[in-house]
């Protein structure tokens, strides 16, 4: 029987950041348990790699605080650990009166959150930043950056191991059982007894929490985001990052352009219901997990919304019809052609949905006497990972200090 003071389930950027800060703050015996044999296999490695500086979040919200602090700290961390990170800036383009009006909201939020920005009021000013982008007006934030998220996760893993944290790869937590003091984790390779638990299991955080009666009014609904890559000879279509104006009613940013640290330009993602929590291809189906999703009352209530049904149909079309994906990309850069895009990778977003059919947009942790369950750490989870992990570590440290 393996024993530890604290066991973190999930070696993604949030789980590893939590372990890092807990090791720095305490003398506790800490372990991180990861079901895969390699790191960054899921959300932490299958993303756009963008650091969002915080203009898109309401002032004084947790997202705003974590994003602004997280962007600054991530840049410092990448510089200190030689991780590719380029401050490219982002251009948020408005095409309609409604979108142009929302740019003023972004500007107000940026001012309140201390984010540098510039409002561009003409097509000419937009083209000075991105010659191929088209819009009526735009919001420009120079602090947005592109980072190699996989190298970041591996760097965190090296750091926690050097701090004495045990890292168990290939250990899938199959059952979680409360003990008189702490928990027993039965994994695919061992049994671990722990005094404190951090559930940072991402796509499966809700299923682990439900095993111990926590967070039963929420469930994860997986949304797949698919990316295309602009062929190298046309990569000059995007110099930096080009985003559409976000819809404040939806948690998805919409198809956008991102220049990565390796020089590639990716386009996407869409946001389509995944037929399984790890169904990365649109032909992948996990019958049991799909049945769980469609039978979940929160999901059924979500789809009762006419807006969500319209969005779902549009996103589904982008997944199965490249022409529709290209049309979404052409809204920002009209000169891009279908032949300019080749299919790249996909990620799956662990979107938490409540029983009443609401998309949970803010970070959500549920604390018990001897555990912290991270049920929602959605975008910008990568950006926020350092301060958010520090926050979760503090919750566990406070519990340990009281004993």
N, C-alpha and C positions, 0 to 999 in steps of 0.2 A: 504494500500500500504506500503510495506516494503522498506526502503531506506538505502543504504550504500554508503560509499565513493568508496570502491573497492569491487568487487565481483569476486571471483575465481571460475570458473566452473570446477569441477573435484577434488575429494578428494583423489587422488592417491599421490604417493610420490613426484611428481613434484609440483602438486597443493598445497599440504600441506607445502612443503618446501618453496614455494614462499610466502605463508601466514605467515609462521614463521618468515622469514627474513624481510618481509614488516612490521610486527608488532614490530619487534625489532628496526627497523630503523625509523619508523614514528609514528605519533599519529592518523593516518587515521582509520576510522571505516571500518573494514574489515569483509567480509563474505566468507565462502566457501560453495558451493552448490554441492551436490552429489546426483545422481539419485537413487543409491541403498540405502537400509535400513541398510547395513553393509559396513564396509570399506574393502579395499583390495580384492574386488570381481573379479577384472579383471587383467590388466597387472601388477599392483604393488604387487599383491599377488599370481599370477600364473606365477612364474618364477623359475629359478634354485636357486636363492638366492646367486649368486656368486658375489663377489667384484673383478672386473678386474683391476689390478694395472696399466695398461696403456702401455704395451709393444706392443700391437697389433694395435696401431694407429700412423699415421705419425707425426713426431716431429712438434711442433708449431701449430698443429691442435687443434680445440676446444675439440674434443674427448680426445686427449692426455692430455690436460690441465685439463679438468674436471675429467677424470678418475683417474689420479695420485693424484690430490687434493682430489677428492671424496673418494677414498679408505682410505686415511689417516684420513679424517674427519669422515667418517662413523665408523671406528674403535674406534675413540675417543668418538663419540656419543653413540655407543653401550655400551662402558664401563661405561660412565656416567649415562646411563639410564637402565642399567642391562638388555640389550637385548642380546640374544645368538649370539655370533660371534666368529668363530674359524679361526685362520690363519693357513690354511692347506697347502698352496702352490699348484701350478698347474704344471703338466707335459704335455708339448706339444710334441707329438710324430710324427716323420717323418718316412714314409714307402718307399718313392721313392727318386730318385735323385732330382727331382723338389722340393719336399717337404723339403728335407735336405738343399737345397740351400736357401729356404725361411726362414729357421731357422736363417740364417745369417742376413736377413732383420729384423727379430724380435729382434735379438741381437743389431743391430744398433739402432733400434727404442728405445729399452730399455735403452741403454746407453744415448741417447739424451734426453729421458724423465725422467732420474733419477730413473729407476726401477732396482732393484737388480735381477740378473739372473745368471744362470750357464748353459753352453753348455755341454751336455753329448754325447760322441762320440762312445759309444759302448753299446751293448745289456746288458752287465754286469752292467754298471753304471745305465742304466734305471731300471733294476730289483732291484738295491739297494734302489731305491725310491718306485717302484711299482713292486713287485715280479711277478705279473701276466700280466704286460703290455709287449707288443712286438713292437720293432721298430728298425730302423737302427741307429737313433740318436734322441736326444730330447733337448728341451729347458725347463729349470726348473726355475720357478719364485716363490720364497718362500713367497712373500707378498700377493698372492691371498688368499682370505678368503671366508668362507661360513657364511651367516647371515640369521636370521629368518626375512624375509621381511615383513610378516604380523604383527609381533610384532613391527617392526620399524614403519610401517604406523600408527598403533594405538598409539604409543608413540608420534609421530608428532601431531596427532589429539588432544591428551591430552594437549600437550604443547601449541598449538595455542589457545585452549579454555581457558587455564589458563592465556594467554596473552590478553584475551578479544575478540578474534575472534569468530564470530557467525558461527556455523556449522549446516547446514541444510541437514539432511539425508532424503532420499525418496522424493527429489525435482528434478525431471527430467526437464531440460530446453527444452521446446518444441519449442519456437520461441524466436528469438533475434531481437529486433527492435531498430534502432538508434533513439535517441531523439535529440533535439536541443543541449543538453548537456548531454552526456552519453548514456545509453541504458536502455531499458525496457526488462526484462527477464520474460517471461511467463512460469512458471513451472507447473508441475502436481499438486502442492499444493498451490501455491501463485504467486503473481506478485512482482518482485523486481526491484526497480529503482536504478541504480548505475551510479556514475560519471566515473568510470574506470572499465575496464573488463580485466580479465586474462582468456583466453580460454585455459585450460589445460585438455580438455575433452577426451584425449587419442584416442580411436577408433572412436570417433565422433567429433574430433576437426575440421576436414575439413568441415563437414556438417554445424557446427555452423558458421565457418568462411565464408562459401559460402553464408549464409543468409544475410550477410552484405557486400557482394562483395569482400571478401578478399581471397587470395590464390586460385583463381579459375583455375589456371593452374596446380593444384595438387589435387590428391585424395588419400585417404587411401585405400590400398588393404590389406585385412586381411589374414594373414598366421597363420594357427594353428600349434602349436608345441606340440607334444604328448610325454609324458614321461612314461617309465616303471620303476618299482622298483625292485631291486635285492632282492630275498627272503632272509630273515634274516640269514639263515644258510649258505648263500654264500656271505654275505656282505664283507667278507675279500678279495674278488676279487679286491677291490679298497680301498686303505687306505686314499687317499686324493681326487685329481681331475685328470682325465686323458682326455686330449683333442687331437683331430687330428690337424694336421697343417692346418691352415685356408687357404682357397682359396681367394686371394686378390680381385678376380673379383666378389665375392659373399658376401652379408652381413650376411649370415647365417654361424654359426660355425660348423655345422654338429653334428651328434650323438656323445655324450661324457658322461663321468662318473663324478658324483659329490657326494661326501659324505656331507650330510647335518648336521646341528647342532644337530638334533635329532638322529643322528647315522645311518639314512637310507641312502642307496646308490641309487640314481636315474640315469637313463640312458635316454638320449635324449637331446634335442628334434629333431624331424624331422622338416620339414617346408613345409607344404602343403596348397594350397589355401583353405581357410575356406569358406563354402557356406553361410556365414552370419558373421557379425562382432562379434557376440557372440555365434557362432556355435561351441561349445566346444566338441561335439561328432561328429565323422565322418558320423553319420546318420542325423545330424541336418541340416536343410535347411531353410533359410529365402529367399523366392522366390524374394521379392522386392530387397533386398540388393544384392543377387547374380546377378540379372539382371543388377543392377547398375554397378557392378564390370565388368561383361563380356562385357557390352556395352561401357565401358570407353575406349576411344581411347588410352590412355596411357597404359592400361593393354594389349590391343590388340597388340600394338607395342612391349611391353615387351615380349610377347609370340612369336613374329616374330623371336626372337633370337633363333637359333638352340641350343645354350648352355642352355638357360632357359627352352626350351621344354624338353631337355634331363633331366635336374635337376627336372623339374616338374613331369615327369613320374616316375623317381626314388623315389621321395619323396611320391608320391601317392601310390606307391607299399608298402612303409614302413608303411603307414597308414592302409592299408587294409589287409596286409599280415605280420603277426608277424615274419614269417621266414625271410623276407627281412630286417626287423628291427633288428633281431638278428644277421644277417650277417654283418650289419653295425657296430653293437656293437663288434662283434668278430674281426673286423679289428684292434681294439686296445687291446682287451683282448680275445685271441682265446679260452680260456678255458670256457668262459661263454656259457651256453646252453639255448635253447629256454625255457626249463622248469624252468630256474633260474629267468626268468623275468615275472613279473605280472603287468598288466596294472595299471597305476596310474592316474595322473591328466593331464590336457592339458591347455595351455595358448594360447592366440591369440596376435600376434604381429601387431601393427598398422603401417604397412610399407607404407610410403608415396612414391607415384610414380608420376612422372611428366608427362605432356601431351605428351612429346616426348619419353616416354617409359623407362625413366631412374629411377632406384631405388635410392632414396635420402638416402645417407649414413650418412650424418652429421646432427647435430641438426639444426632445422630450426624454427626460430621465425619470424613472420611478425608484425611489429609495425605500429600502426596508432596513431593519436593524442591522443586518449583516450583508447587504447587497446593494448594488446600484445597477439597474437595468437601463441600458441606453437603447430605447425603443425607436428613437427618431434622430438621426444625425444626417439629414439630407442636405443637398446643395445649399451652401457651399461647404460641405463636410471636409474636403481636402484643405481648403483655405483656413478653416476654423480649427483644424486638428490640434495644433499646439496649445492654444488657450483653452479649448474645450476639454482636451485630455487632462490639462492641469486642473480644471474645474472638477472633473470626475475624480481625479486622484485626491483632491482636497476633501471630497465627501467621504471617501473611504478612510483617509488619514484621521479625520475627526472622530469617526466611529472607533477606530483602533485606540486613539488617545484616551478615550473615555473609560477604557477597561484597565 
